[in-house]
């Protein structure tokens, strides 16, 4: 069974940095696209950043210049380096992968607060 497992997150002060990681298990085959989505309380899940197996990236306007997504195709992992964090970045962050269908992690909470 293919699973995506997130790690990282937690409580971060405004202006601070955090790193999220996601690892795939139960498969030896990478995903054509992987990325991060987030869902704030009472809000819809939204795209944060995606990365193609070629390395091509896509970012939400709200995180451009602050977040960086990277991936290791051999290890089937992706990371999200977040900097200059704002309270509005507070959300549950979900790892996503697409191959034959969408795959989702269970999410990890990032709270940006003093």
Buried (B, 14 or more C-beta within 10 A) or exposed (E): EBBBBBEBBEEBEEEEEBEBBBBBEEBEEBBEBBBBBBBEEEEEBEBBBBBBEEEEBBBBEBBEEBBBBBBEBEEBBBBBBBBEBEEEBBBBBBBBBBBEEEBBBEBBEBBBEE
